[in-house]
């Protein structure tokens, strides 16, 4: 893999901030709300970006199923996500929310996607659970793709077909559900954070990330023009309900251009110190912001100013989390 692509780190930061505004704020201005209110689809961008980077990092290592390579992969994934995560779980269980032993163990083991969402100690944990399952199967998924030479186009089409079907799959297929099975479209297109359907949503994004990563490099004299067109289409699709189906695909294409392409205005923006810093603390921000949100702090009477202050407080906490936990604490030596 290339050295770190700062623009992709910056992209992760923008996406995390989008999620934070989605959870904190509601705007009466329809134009702004159409953007902020679609923040739930930002999680799919996280999934696609993760799958893309893992594919370009491990495509050589997983051509053959090697136990040592898989072991190292798992250890690195634990080191990346578990320290901040488990500290947040313990903190919530001790100080913020009453939970049963079963609920604590389900959260601590990242198995929430298989159980009743009432067990969630933090709303955003559903995505960490589904991505952890994808981490577990990723080496075998990538090996199958490489070994049987499955075409990238097939993975991309399979992702789109699965994504199109997701809103029609019952969203309460999990252990402990007391709901009768029903099939009907989600009231918010693709906002599917519970049960088996949330796992399928993540798998769909992984298909897309792997497929785009394995496509031949884009070679064109007007690659920057295509990138800006993709960005414009991305913005347009936010205002078309069914257009959200294509947001992950457009994001994947954008990620590939940022990874392989030349300098451009978008890349320059994402590589600025502030945005890059935001990307570095994005994982902690993703976990911490909703913990702050749930406390319903009122610092000032102005709704939007209060939310802005709480998001700023979340950013501050995320900085300390990044510096003191993410950078310092490792479960395994690899």
N, C-alpha and C positions, 0 to 999 in steps of 0.2 A: 504493500500500500504506500501511496505517497505520504510525505510528512503531513502533519495536520493541515486540513483545509480550513483556514480561519473563517471563510465565508459560510461554511456549513455549521460551524460552531455558532456564528452570529445568527444564522437562520434559526437554530434551535432556541436561541434567546428570544427572538421576536415571537416565535410560536408560543413559548412559555408565557410571555407577557400577554399575548392574546388570550390564552386560557384564563389567566388571572383576571383580566378585565371582563371576560365572559361570566365568571363566577361572581364578581363583585358588583357590577354595574348594569343598570337598565337605563336606556336613553329614550326620551320622548321623541327626539329627532329620528324619523324613520330611516333615513340614510345611514346615520351612525349606528343605529341599533341593528340594521341589516348586516352590518359588518361585525360588530361586537357580539351580537346574538348568535352568530354562526361559529363561535369559538369552540364549540364541541368538536367540530371537524378538524380542528388543529391537532387533536390527539392522533388522528390518522397520519398526519404529516410526521409526527414523532416516529410512528411505527415504520413508515416508508423510509425515512432517513436512517433509522436503526438498521433495517434490513439491507439497505443499500451499502452502508459502510461496513457491515459485517461481511457482506458478500465480497466486496473488493479486498477486504482484509484477509479472508479465509478461503477464497476460491482455490488457491494453490494448496493450502494445508489440508483441505477436506476432499481433494480428489480421490484420496484413499481414506478409508475409515481407520484412523490410527488412534489407539486408546490414549496415548500420551497427549496428542494434539487436542483431543476432545476434553481430556481432564484439565489441561491448561485453559482452554476456552471457558469451561464452566467456572473455574476459579477466578478468572478475570471478570466474568459477569457478576459473580458474587461480590467481588471487591468493588465493582462499579456501583451496584445498586443497594447492597444490603446494609452497610454501616449507617448511612443517613436514614434509610427506611426503618430499620429495627429500632433505632433510637426514637424515631417519631412514634412508632407503635407503642413502645414502652411509655413514652411521655403522655400520649393520649390516654392509655389505659390507667395510668397512675393519677393523672391530674385533670383530665378534661372530660372523660366519659366513663360511665360504669359499663363494664363488660364482663361476660362470663369467661371461665377458663377456656371453654370451647371456642368462644369468639376470639379470644387472644391467640390461641394456637392456630386458628384458621388464618388470622391476619399475619402472624409471625412466620407462617410457612408459605405465604403468598399463594394460597389456594382459594381466595375469595370468589373467583369466577365460577367455581363449582357449587357454591352454596348460596343460600338466601341472602340477598343484598343487605338485609337487616344486620348482618354480621360486620359490614364495612365500618371500620373505625374512622375512615377518611374517604370521602367520595372518590377522590382520584386514585385510590388504591386498586380499583377494578382494572385499570389499564396496566398497572405494574404487575398484577397477577397474570393477566393474559399474555403480557410480553415475557414474563418469566417462563410460562409454558412454551412460548415460541422459542425462547433461548434453549430450552431443553431439547426441542426437536430440530432446531436449526441445523446442527451438523449433519443429521441424517437427511433432512430436506435438501440441503445443498448438495450432498453426495449423490442423492437420487437424480437431481437435475443434471449434475456434471457427468455422472456415470452413464446415464441413459440418453445424454445429449438432448434433453428436452429443450425445445426452442423457446427463446425469450418471449416471442409473440404468444405462444400458448399460455405461458404463465400470466402475461398481461391480460389476455382475454379471459382466462379463468378468474382472475381477480375481479375484473369488471362484472362478469356474470354473477359471481358470488355476492359482490357488493350490491348489485341490482336486486338480488333476491332477499337480502338481509332484512329489509323492513317488513317482509311478509312472513318471517319466521317468528314464532312465539318468543317474547322476550323474558319469559319466566321459566325457562328450562334450566332449573338448578335444583340441587338437593335441598329439601325443606320447603319447596313451593306448595302452597295450598290452593293455587289458582287452577281452574280447569284449562286444558290446552285450547287456545284460540288462535286463529290466524287473522291478522289484520295489519294494516300499514301503521307504522309508528307515527304519532302525531307530529314529531319533529324528525324530519327525514335524516336517517343515519345516526341519530342520537340514541345509541343502543349500548348502554354500559353494564348490562347485567346478564349473567348466565351464559349458556352455550353460545348464544348469538353474539355476545361481546368477544368471545374467543374466536369465532368465525370472522368477525370484523377485523381482528388483529391479524389472523392468518391471511385474509384477503390482502391486507396491506403488505405483508411479508412477501406474498407472491409477486406483488407489484414491484417492491423494492429489489428483489432478487432479479426479476425479469429485466428491469431497466438497467441494473448494474451490469448484466451480462450482454446487453446489446452492444454491437460494435460501436466504437467511438464515433460521435457525430463530427463529420468533417464538412464544413461549408464556409464559404467566405463571408456569409452574412449571419454567423452564429449569434452575434449579439442582437441582431434584429429579431431573430427567432425567440431569443430569451425574453425580450421585451414584449413580444406578441403573446408569449405564454403568460407573462405577468399580467397583461391586460385581460386575457381570457380568464385568468384566475379571479381577478376582481369582478368581472362581469358575472361569472358563475355564482358568486355569493348572493346575487340578487335574483337568481333563478332556483326555485326550490329543488327541482330534480337535477339542476346543474351541479349540486353538491356531490353527485355521483362521480364527477370528473375532477374534483378538487385534488384527491390523492394522486391521480394520474398526472395532472398538470404540475403538482408539486414534485413528483418523481422526475419528470422531464427537466424541471428547473434545477433540481439537485444534480442531475447528470451534467447539465451545462456548467453549473458552478464548479463541479469537480474537475471537469475536463477542459473547460473553455478558457479563453483569454480574459484579460482584464476588461471590465465594463463597469458602468455606474452602479449597478445592483451589487456586484461583488465588492466594489470599493466601499459602499455603504455598510455592508454586512461585516466588513473587516475593520471598521473604525473601532477605536479602543473601547468606546462605551458599549457598542453592540456586541463586540467580542467578549467583553467582560460579562455582559448579560447572558451570553451563551454559556460561559463557564459556570455561572451560578444557577443555570436554568433548571437543573434536576432538583436542587434544594428548593428553588422557588416553586416548582410544580407541587412539591409535597407541602411546603410550609404555608403557602398563601391561603389554602382552604382551612388550615388549622386556625389561622388568624381570622378568616372570614366567619367561622362558626362561633367565635366569641362575641360577635355583635357589638364590638367596641364603638362608642360614639365619642369622638374627639371634638368635633365641631358639628354644628347643626346643619350645615350645608351637606346635602346628600353626596354630591359628586366630589366635593373637596374632602369629605370624610373618607370616602372610598379611596381617593388618591393618596391620602395620608396612610391608610392601612396597607395599600399596595407598596408604598415606599417603605413602610415598616417591615413588610414581608421581604422586600429586597435587602434590607439591612440584615435581617435575621439569616437570609439565604447566603449573604456574603460570609458571615461568621460560620455558618454550617459548612460552606465550601472550604474555607481556610482551615477550620479546626477538625472537620470530620472527613470530608471527601478527600482532601489532600493528605491527611495524616493517618487515617485509620484503614487498615487492610486486614481482612480476615485470613487470607492466604498469602504466602510469599511465592510469587511467580516472576 
